[in-house]
Amino acid sequence: IYQKEPLFRQEMDRCFEILKPLMGYDIKEILYPTSESNKSNRSYIPYINQTKAAQPLLFAIEYALSKLLMQWGIRPYAMIGHSIGEYVAAHLAGVLSLEDALTLVAARGILMQKIPPGSMLSIPLPEESIIPMLNEEISLAAVNSSNLCVVSGSHQAIADLEKRLKQESIENRRLQTSHAFHSAMMDPLLKDFEAVAAKVTLKKPKIPLISNITGNWLRPQQAADPGYWTLHIRHPVRFANGLQQLFHR
């Protein structure tokens, strides 16, 4: 699609240019390597699994795809995103400029990369069945449907939970992640991230969008609060609740 759709390529390249000074290198080389050495030995591949690279790349791809859909005439009357996707929705809604959105996403990824690694586990159970499994080392990370949740925590805590679930014949799947997103392991970075968020310009949304934190419509005062975007890192993604609100609109 990068080669075939000029607008997608244009918007991706726009993100790459904004990210260069924020990242300290050209993140474009991870997805679209130009050097023959990278093309041949694919030594760049491990970098895409690093949080500090993966999160800005996710934003860039989602953003460029959104712009392409809008060019095709598909314009949103309301929006929802999943974790990083809410930053894309917030930009499209006018809450953040593209530069400020990428500033926050880059800072988010860089700060998360410094945190000890962790694991995430998808479990096909409702939230009320998940709650008894939570403790100081295991947090509820996402509620994706009425019967599908994700928990997040240290490698050992998640491994222990996997064993317990296996003994109880409960299905589960380890996610391909480097860190325990939306868990207590994120707490050490919150203060530093909020300091970054306090420096960007936040405005009220011009297009309604759903909050991952509440699963309800994002209020103007939330959108303009640096503390909201800080809590966004730590709180579970209430995607299922958000979809219900969106479909009832």
C-alpha positions in Angstrom: 0.0 0.0 0.0 3.0 2.3 0.7 4.0 2.0 -3.0 0.5 1.9 -4.5 -1.3 4.7 -2.7 0.4 8.2 -3.0 -1.6 9.7 -0.1 -0.8 6.8 2.3 2.9 7.2 1.4 2.8 11.0 1.8 1.2 10.8 5.2 3.5 8.1 6.4 6.5 10.1 5.2 5.1 13.1 7.0 5.0 11.1 10.3 8.6 9.8 9.7 9.9 13.4 9.3 8.2 14.6 12.5 9.5 11.6 14.4 13.2 11.9 13.3 14.2 14.5 15.9 11.9 12.9 18.5 13.4 9.4 18.1 16.9 10.4 17.2 16.9 8.2 14.1 14.9 7.6 11.0 12.2 5.2 12.0 11.2 4.7 8.4 14.2 2.4 8.0 12.5 -0.1 10.2 9.5 -0.5 7.8 11.1 0.5 4.5 14.9 -0.1 4.7 16.9 1.6 1.9 20.3 0.1 2.6 21.1 -3.1 0.8 22.5 -4.6 4.0 19.3 -4.1 5.8 17.3 -5.5 2.9 19.4 -8.6 2.6 20.0 -9.6 6.2 16.8 -8.1 7.6 18.8 -7.1 10.7 16.3 -4.3 11.3 13.4 -6.6 12.1 14.0 -6.9 15.9 13.6 -3.2 16.3 9.9 -3.3 15.3 9.3 -5.4 18.4 10.7 -2.7 20.6 8.0 -0.6 22.2 9.8 2.7 21.5 9.5 1.9 17.8 6.3 -0.1 17.6 4.1 2.5 19.1 5.0 5.4 16.8 4.8 3.0 13.8 1.3 1.8 14.9 0.2 5.5 15.1 1.7 6.3 11.7 0.0 3.4 10.0 -3.4 3.9 11.6 -3.2 7.6 10.8 -2.2 7.2 7.2 -4.9 4.5 6.7 -7.5 6.9 8.2 -6.5 9.7 5.9 -6.7 7.3 2.9 -10.2 6.2 3.9 -11.2 9.9 4.2 -9.9 10.6 0.7 -12.1 7.8 -0.5 -15.1 9.5 1.0 -15.4 7.6 4.2 -15.6 10.4 6.8 -16.2 9.7 10.5 -19.2 11.0 12.5 -17.7 9.4 15.6 -14.5 7.5 16.4 -13.0 4.9 18.7 -9.5 3.7 19.0 -7.8 0.9 21.0 -5.0 2.3 23.2 -2.6 4.0 20.7 -5.6 4.2 18.3 -7.2 6.7 20.6 -4.3 9.1 19.9 -5.1 8.8 16.2 -8.8 9.4 16.8 -7.9 12.4 19.1 -5.8 13.9 16.3 -8.5 13.4 13.7 -11.0 15.0 16.1 -8.8 18.1 16.5 -7.7 17.4 20.1 -4.0 17.2 19.1 -2.0 18.5 16.2 -0.1 15.7 14.3 3.2 17.0 15.8 1.8 17.0 19.3 0.2 13.6 18.9 3.5 12.1 17.7 5.4 13.9 20.5 3.2 12.1 23.1 3.3 8.7 21.3 7.1 8.9 20.9 7.6 9.9 24.6 5.2 7.1 25.6 7.1 4.5 23.8 10.5 5.7 24.9 9.5 5.8 28.5 7.9 2.4 28.4 11.0 0.9 26.8 12.9 1.9 30.0 10.5 -0.1 32.2 11.3 -3.8 33.0 9.7 -6.1 30.5 6.4 -7.9 31.2 3.8 -10.1 29.7 0.1 -9.9 28.6 -2.4 -12.7 28.5 -5.7 -12.9 26.6 -8.4 -14.9 28.4 -11.9 -15.6 26.9 -13.8 -14.8 30.1 -16.0 -11.8 31.2 -14.5 -9.1 33.4 -16.3 -10.4 36.5 -14.5 -13.7 36.1 -11.2 -12.0 35.7 -11.3 -9.8 38.8 -10.5 -12.6 41.2 -7.3 -13.3 39.3 -6.0 -9.8 39.8 -3.4 -8.9 42.4 -0.5 -6.5 42.9 1.4 -8.2 40.0 -1.5 -8.8 37.6 -3.7 -6.0 36.3 -6.7 -5.9 34.0 -5.3 -4.4 30.8 -8.3 -4.5 28.4 -11.9 -5.5 28.2 -12.3 -6.2 24.5 -15.7 -7.9 24.5 -18.3 -9.3 26.9 -16.2 -12.5 27.0 -12.7 -11.5 26.2 -10.3 -9.7 28.5 -6.5 -9.1 28.7 -4.4 -9.2 31.8 -1.0 -7.7 32.2 1.9 -8.1 34.6 5.4 -9.5 35.3 6.7 -12.5 33.4 6.5 -14.7 36.4 3.1 -13.7 37.5 1.6 -14.2 34.1 3.4 -17.6 33.7 2.0 -18.7 37.1 -1.5 -17.6 35.9 -1.1 -19.5 32.7 -0.3 -22.7 34.7 -3.3 -22.2 36.9 -5.6 -21.6 33.9 -4.3 -24.7 32.2 -5.0 -26.8 35.3 -8.6 -25.4 35.2 -8.9 -26.1 31.5 -9.4 -22.4 30.7 -8.2 -21.2 27.3 -5.7 -18.4 27.2 -3.1 -16.9 24.8 0.1 -15.1 25.4 0.2 -11.8 23.4 3.3 -10.8 21.4 4.3 -7.8 23.5 7.5 -6.6 25.1 5.9 -5.0 28.2 3.0 -5.3 30.5 0.9 -2.4 29.1 -1.9 -0.9 31.1 -0.6 -2.5 34.3 1.0 -1.4 37.6 4.4 -1.9 35.9 3.7 1.4 34.1 3.4 3.4 37.3 7.1 4.6 37.4 6.8 6.4 34.1 3.5 8.3 34.7 5.0 11.4 36.3 7.6 11.9 33.4 4.9 11.4 30.8 2.5 13.9 32.4 5.3 16.5 32.2 5.5 15.9 28.5 1.7 16.0 28.1 1.6 19.3 30.0 3.7 20.9 27.2 1.5 20.1 24.3 -1.7 21.9 23.2 -4.9 20.0 23.9 -8.2 21.1 22.6 -11.8 19.9 22.8 -12.8 17.4 20.2 -14.6 18.6 17.1 -15.7 15.0 16.3 -17.2 12.8 19.0 -14.8 10.1 20.2 -14.9 7.3 22.8 -12.6 7.3 25.8 -10.7 4.0 26.5 -10.6 4.9 30.2 -14.4 5.2 30.7 -15.8 3.4 27.7 -18.0 6.5 27.2 -17.8 9.7 25.2 -14.7 11.7 25.8 -15.6 14.9 27.5 -14.0 18.2 26.5 -12.4 18.7 29.9 -10.9 15.2 29.7 -9.5 15.7 26.3 -7.8 19.0 27.4 -6.3 17.5 30.6 -2.7 16.1 30.5 -3.7 13.9 33.4 -6.2 12.1 31.3 -3.6 11.1 28.7 -1.3 10.0 31.6 -4.1 7.8 33.1 -4.6 6.4 29.6 -1.3 4.5 30.0 -2.3 2.9 33.3 -6.1 2.2 33.1 -7.6 -0.8 31.3 -8.8 -0.3 27.7 -12.6 -0.5 28.0 -13.1 -1.2 24.3 -16.2 -3.3 24.7 -18.0 -0.5 26.6 -16.9 1.9 24.0 -18.3 -0.1 21.2 -21.6 -0.3 22.9 -21.7 3.5 23.2 -20.7 3.9 19.6 -23.3 1.5 18.2 -26.1 3.2 20.3 -25.2 6.6 18.8 
